[in-house]
Amino acid sequence: MIEIAVIGGGAAGLIAAREAARMSAEVTVFEEHEGIGEPERCAGLLSLSGLEKLGFSANGSYLQNIVRGAMIKSVRGKWRILDAGRPIAAVVSRRLFDKEIAKQAEQAGAEIICGVRVENVKRNENSFQINTSGGSYRSRWIIDAEGAGAALLGRFLRAGSEPRRWIPIIQLLVENHGLDRRFVYIYLKNYLPDFFAYLIPIDESVGKLGIASRNPGLRKLLKKFLEEEFPGVRCLDSFSHVIYTGHPIDSTALFPMRFIPVGDAAGHVKATTGGGVIMGGLIAARIASAAAISLKKGSPDMLIAEAREMIRELERIAFLRRLIGRMNSPFLGILIALATSKLGGFYLSKSGDMDFQASSVLGFHR
Ligand SMILES: Cc1cc2nc3c(=O)[nH]c(=O)nc-3n(C[C@H](O)[C@H](O)[C@H](O)COP(=O)(O)OP(=O)(O)OC[C@H]3O[C@@H](n4cnc5c(N)ncnc54)[C@H](O)[C@@H]3O)c2cc1C
């Protein structure tokens, strides 16, 4: 009997496995792909403070670049700069980052089984039966970290993230962008009303270029964007996926079910940017530790309260995003101008946190 089964070997599942194993729980991760970190479907922009909170060094083999701020191009074509004046985020290879988490999870005692898909889950009285493409298992707890789509979660709990808030995204690996590698670049466009385009440099030439929108014909919009902003780049690689911009599921309310969604499966993502590695990881760590403590008959209350507070922060960020979505573009322009003004920049560089965005804006982030 497995104590904690983790479905999905992405960032959230692996961090959950590492933390539960560190608390002496017997953990098995099931990952359908043959290798951890593959295929790579992320820009890998992670705050340095978030990496530290998750216990990762900013100098790991996964590091590709360090940035200190963002340049934002308004719909009218005017550049604004948000400069923290210090390094604030790392650009990582998600393939190598996930492999590092897997290594740490295994060192802590977790078992990771790749190339095995969980087909369905059934609840017995005090345990779960997990049917996989590689045989059946039984476990006491399940942490569902199956990512976008979350088919098992939908079937098992009839719960899920908001389906309409998943936005199609295309990301290219490009060379010859020629931009300053110390910043990330955000492009607001009238034809991308529900998201934006970005360029995240790896160096002065190679970078990750993304464009997301529910507007039909995303490939055509990408072509238009490339013609407008990057006529000289060469595409080295590309993929399509989805990014979440909605409200999170309160996984802590599902704790008594012993089947708990984390990460993208639970919509534990910043709705403003679609970034989910740090916040999803921090919540998954607490949920998994709480499950491990419960197995040893301890009290998980403090960890659950911490996870709930982080989910509330994601709620506030989703609320902020909806508010911004309702603004007309002149008002949004004023907001960006304020944030990127000397005073706004000073304020954000002192109290700003890329992950706790709502609390930073409202001024009560610790
Ligand atoms: C283009 C793009 C750019 C992004 N950029 C950033 C960024 O810069 N910063 C950031 O923080 N976030 C970013 N994100 C979001 C980030 O990638 C996700 O929030 C993060 O990967 C979520 O981790 P996860 O473990 O929940 O899910 P995933 O990483 O998707 O992992 C889920 C895993 O579960 C496996 N799985 C699914 N079903 C089963 C099953 N039935 N059985 C076994 N295995 C299963 C999948 O194969 C997968 O490996 C980006 C996303 C996209 C699409």
PDBQT file of the ligand as one rigid body, heavy atoms in Angstrom, charges set to zero:
ROOT
HETATM    1  C1  LIG A 401       3.716  28.661 -22.780  1.00  0.00    +0.000 C 
HETATM    2  C2  LIG A 401       3.703  28.623 -21.273  1.00  0.00    +0.000 A 
HETATM    3  C3  LIG A 401       4.582  29.438 -20.572  1.00  0.00    +0.000 A 
HETATM    4  C4  LIG A 401       4.582  29.426 -19.183  1.00  0.00    +0.000 A 
HETATM    5  N1  LIG A 401       5.471  30.211 -18.523  1.00  0.00    +0.000 NA
HETATM    6  C5  LIG A 401       5.529  30.183 -17.180  1.00  0.00    +0.000 A 
HETATM    7  C6  LIG A 401       6.504  30.942 -16.482  1.00  0.00    +0.000 A 
HETATM    8  O1  LIG A 401       7.313  31.648 -17.088  1.00  0.00    +0.000 OA
HETATM    9  N2  LIG A 401       6.531  30.870 -15.126  1.00  0.00    +0.000 N 
HETATM   10  C7  LIG A 401       5.653  30.068 -14.429  1.00  0.00    +0.000 A 
HETATM   11  O2  LIG A 401       5.701  30.046 -13.188  1.00  0.00    +0.000 OA
HETATM   12  N3  LIG A 401       4.717  29.345 -15.075  1.00  0.00    +0.000 NA
HETATM   13  C8  LIG A 401       4.637  29.368 -16.420  1.00  0.00    +0.000 A 
HETATM   14  N4  LIG A 401       3.704  28.601 -17.069  1.00  0.00    +0.000 N 
HETATM   15  C9  LIG A 401       2.767  27.794 -16.286  1.00  0.00    +0.000 C 
HETATM   16  C10 LIG A 401       3.470  26.553 -15.751  1.00  0.00    +0.000 C 
HETATM   17  O3  LIG A 401       4.053  25.851 -16.824  1.00  0.00    +0.000 OA
HETATM   18  C11 LIG A 401       2.467  25.672 -15.001  1.00  0.00    +0.000 C 
HETATM   19  O4  LIG A 401       1.791  26.458 -14.035  1.00  0.00    +0.000 OA
HETATM   20  C12 LIG A 401       3.190  24.516 -14.297  1.00  0.00    +0.000 C 
HETATM   21  O5  LIG A 401       3.836  23.704 -15.226  1.00  0.00    +0.000 OA
HETATM   22  C13 LIG A 401       2.173  23.691 -13.530  1.00  0.00    +0.000 C 
HETATM   23  O6  LIG A 401       2.817  22.561 -12.979  1.00  0.00    +0.000 OA
HETATM   24  P1  LIG A 401       1.963  21.242 -12.720  1.00  0.00    +0.000 P 
HETATM   25  O7  LIG A 401       2.910  20.278 -12.105  1.00  0.00    +0.000 OA
HETATM   26  O8  LIG A 401       0.704  21.567 -12.039  1.00  0.00    +0.000 OA
HETATM   27  O9  LIG A 401       1.527  20.752 -14.174  1.00  0.00    +0.000 OA
HETATM   28  P2  LIG A 401       2.432  20.223 -15.374  1.00  0.00    +0.000 P 
HETATM   29  O10 LIG A 401       3.768  20.850 -15.355  1.00  0.00    +0.000 OA
HETATM   30  O11 LIG A 401       1.594  20.363 -16.588  1.00  0.00    +0.000 OA
HETATM   31  O12 LIG A 401       2.619  18.691 -15.030  1.00  0.00    +0.000 OA
HETATM   32  C14 LIG A 401       1.556  17.766 -15.069  1.00  0.00    +0.000 C 
HETATM   33  C15 LIG A 401       2.151  16.416 -15.335  1.00  0.00    +0.000 C 
HETATM   34  O13 LIG A 401       1.161  15.408 -15.139  1.00  0.00    +0.000 OA
HETATM   35  C16 LIG A 401       1.312  14.422 -16.125  1.00  0.00    +0.000 C 
HETATM   36  N5  LIG A 401       0.021  13.713 -16.234  1.00  0.00    +0.000 N 
HETATM   37  C17 LIG A 401      -1.181  14.257 -16.600  1.00  0.00    +0.000 A 
HETATM   38  N6  LIG A 401      -2.151  13.334 -16.528  1.00  0.00    +0.000 NA
HETATM   39  C18 LIG A 401      -1.549  12.189 -16.081  1.00  0.00    +0.000 A 
HETATM   40  C19 LIG A 401      -2.040  10.869 -15.796  1.00  0.00    +0.000 A 
HETATM   41  N7  LIG A 401      -3.329  10.554 -15.932  1.00  0.00    +0.000 N 
HETATM   42  N8  LIG A 401      -1.148   9.932 -15.394  1.00  0.00    +0.000 NA
HETATM   43  C20 LIG A 401       0.175  10.232 -15.237  1.00  0.00    +0.000 A 
HETATM   44  N9  LIG A 401       0.681  11.458 -15.510  1.00  0.00    +0.000 NA
HETATM   45  C21 LIG A 401      -0.172  12.424 -15.904  1.00  0.00    +0.000 A 
HETATM   46  C22 LIG A 401       1.692  15.206 -17.366  1.00  0.00    +0.000 C 
HETATM   47  O14 LIG A 401       2.351  14.397 -18.299  1.00  0.00    +0.000 OA
HETATM   48  C23 LIG A 401       2.619  16.278 -16.779  1.00  0.00    +0.000 C 
HETATM   49  O15 LIG A 401       3.966  15.874 -16.787  1.00  0.00    +0.000 OA
HETATM   50  C24 LIG A 401       3.678  28.589 -18.459  1.00  0.00    +0.000 A 
HETATM   51  C25 LIG A 401       2.800  27.757 -19.163  1.00  0.00    +0.000 A 
HETATM   52  C26 LIG A 401       2.820  27.761 -20.558  1.00  0.00    +0.000 A 
HETATM   53  C27 LIG A 401       1.887  26.857 -21.290  1.00  0.00    +0.000 C 
ENDROOT
TORSDOF 0
